[in-house]
Amino acid sequence: MKVFLLVAGALVLLVAGMAAIGSLLPKRHVVTRSAVFGESPERLFELIVGKQDWRPDVRESQLVTEHDGRHFQLETLKRGVSILYEVQGARPPEVVQRRIATGSLPYGGTWTFVLEPVVGGTEVRITEDGEVYNPLFRFVSRFVIGPKATLDAYLIAMGKAVGEEAYPAD
């Protein structure tokens, strides 16, 4: 029984320590990653604003247009979470901004995609301007997952969708 109480106490202290450190971290962060693909900006733009079924972490994707002309992407991830994104500020085929429109998540913010023609293809640059509201999630995001992991996963999946290797960089 003593061993159980010691282990339980250590776990509580660990989680409390992670939450305390997370509460000292800033809620807001800005991270940019990019990759070059041998595809046209138009092709890559369509991937970004279209259904996201090409991403391995997405189980289902729907495009929704509201009566006032606003465009949304509803994604259900393989782990069961549904996230609604509003497509804002699109300027085909150069810029797209997606904003998390689901208010009940422990995080929020925007991803801005800039597609720039380069010799032999297109550079896709993604800037995440986000906030992590929950201190424990903030700790995990910063020290366990890493601030670049989600952007890198997106760029790598984009590469696979067009039959290429992606090498994300700052």
C-alpha positions in Angstrom: 0.0 0.0 0.0 2.9 2.4 0.8 4.4 1.8 -2.6 1.1 2.5 -4.3 0.7 5.8 -2.3 4.3 6.8 -3.1 3.8 6.1 -6.8 0.5 7.9 -6.9 2.0 10.9 -5.0 4.9 11.0 -7.4 2.5 11.1 -10.4 0.4 13.9 -8.8 3.6 15.9 -8.2 4.8 15.3 -11.7 1.5 16.4 -13.3 1.4 19.4 -10.9 5.0 20.3 -11.8 4.2 20.1 -15.6 1.1 22.3 -15.1 3.1 24.8 -13.0 5.8 25.0 -15.7 3.2 25.2 -18.4 1.5 28.1 -16.6 4.8 30.1 -16.9 5.0 29.6 -20.6 3.4 32.1 -22.9 -0.1 31.1 -24.3 0.7 32.5 -27.7 3.4 31.2 -30.1 4.3 31.7 -33.7 6.2 29.0 -35.7 7.0 28.9 -39.4 8.1 25.9 -41.5 8.4 25.4 -45.2 9.1 22.8 -47.9 9.6 22.8 -51.6 7.6 20.6 -53.9 7.9 20.0 -57.7 4.3 21.0 -58.2 2.5 24.1 -59.3 1.1 26.6 -56.8 -2.4 25.9 -58.2 -2.1 22.1 -57.4 -0.9 22.7 -53.9 -3.4 25.4 -53.3 -6.2 23.0 -54.2 -4.8 20.5 -51.6 -4.9 23.1 -48.9 -8.4 24.4 -49.5 -9.9 21.1 -50.5 -10.9 18.0 -48.6 -8.1 16.9 -46.3 -8.6 13.2 -46.9 -5.0 13.0 -48.2 -3.7 13.5 -44.6 -3.1 10.3 -42.7 -4.3 11.8 -39.4 -7.7 12.7 -40.9 -10.5 10.1 -40.9 -13.1 12.2 -42.6 -13.2 15.7 -44.2 -16.1 17.8 -45.4 -16.2 21.2 -47.1 -19.0 23.5 -45.9 -20.1 26.8 -47.4 -22.4 29.0 -45.3 -25.2 31.1 -46.7 -23.1 34.2 -46.3 -20.3 32.8 -48.4 -18.0 31.8 -45.6 -16.0 28.6 -46.3 -15.3 25.9 -43.7 -13.4 22.6 -43.5 -14.7 20.1 -41.0 -12.1 17.4 -40.2 -12.6 14.4 -38.0 -9.3 13.1 -36.9 -8.6 9.4 -36.5 -8.5 9.8 -32.7 -12.2 11.0 -32.9 -11.8 14.7 -32.4 -13.8 16.9 -34.9 -12.3 20.4 -35.7 -14.0 23.1 -37.7 -11.7 25.4 -39.7 -12.8 28.6 -41.4 -10.9 29.4 -44.6 -10.1 33.1 -44.4 -8.2 35.4 -46.7 -7.7 33.1 -49.6 -5.9 34.6 -52.6 -5.5 31.8 -55.1 -3.0 30.4 -55.7 -0.7 32.4 -53.4 -2.1 32.6 -49.9 -4.6 30.8 -47.7 -5.4 31.4 -44.0 -7.2 28.8 -41.9 -8.6 29.6 -38.5 -9.7 27.1 -35.9 -13.5 27.8 -35.5 -14.1 25.2 -32.9 -14.2 27.0 -29.6 -14.1 24.1 -27.2 -10.5 23.0 -27.9 -7.6 23.5 -25.5 -5.9 25.4 -28.4 -6.7 27.8 -31.2 -5.3 30.1 -33.8 -4.5 30.3 -37.5 -2.3 28.7 -40.1 -1.3 31.0 -42.9 0.0 29.2 -46.1 2.1 31.2 -48.6 2.8 29.4 -51.9 5.7 30.9 -53.8 7.0 29.7 -57.2 10.7 28.7 -57.1 12.9 27.1 -59.7 11.5 23.6 -60.3 8.3 24.0 -58.2 6.7 25.7 -55.3 7.8 26.6 -51.8 5.0 26.1 -49.3 5.5 28.2 -46.1 3.1 27.6 -43.2 3.0 30.0 -40.2 1.1 28.9 -37.1 0.0 31.8 -35.0 -1.6 29.8 -32.1 -2.5 29.8 -28.5 -2.6 26.9 -26.1 -5.0 27.7 -23.3 -4.4 24.7 -20.9 -1.1 24.9 -19.0 -0.6 21.1 -19.1 -1.2 21.1 -22.9 1.2 24.0 -23.2 3.9 22.0 -21.4 3.3 19.0 -23.6 3.2 21.0 -26.7 6.5 22.7 -25.9 8.6 20.0 -24.4 7.1 16.6 -25.5 5.6 17.1 -28.9 7.6 20.2 -30.0 6.3 23.4 -31.6 7.2 22.3 -35.1 5.7 18.7 -35.1 2.2 19.4 -36.5 3.5 21.7 -39.3 6.2 19.1 -40.2 3.6 16.3 -40.3 1.3 18.5 -42.6 4.2 19.2 -45.0 5.3 15.6 -45.0 1.7 14.4 -45.8 1.5 17.0 -48.5 4.6 15.6 -50.1 3.2 12.1 -50.0 0.0 13.3 -51.5 1.9 14.6 -54.6 4.3 11.7 -54.6 7.4 13.4 -53.2 9.6 13.5 -50.1 9.2 16.6 -48.1 12.0 18.1 -46.1 10.5 20.7 -43.7 12.8 23.6 -42.8 12.7 26.9 -40.9 
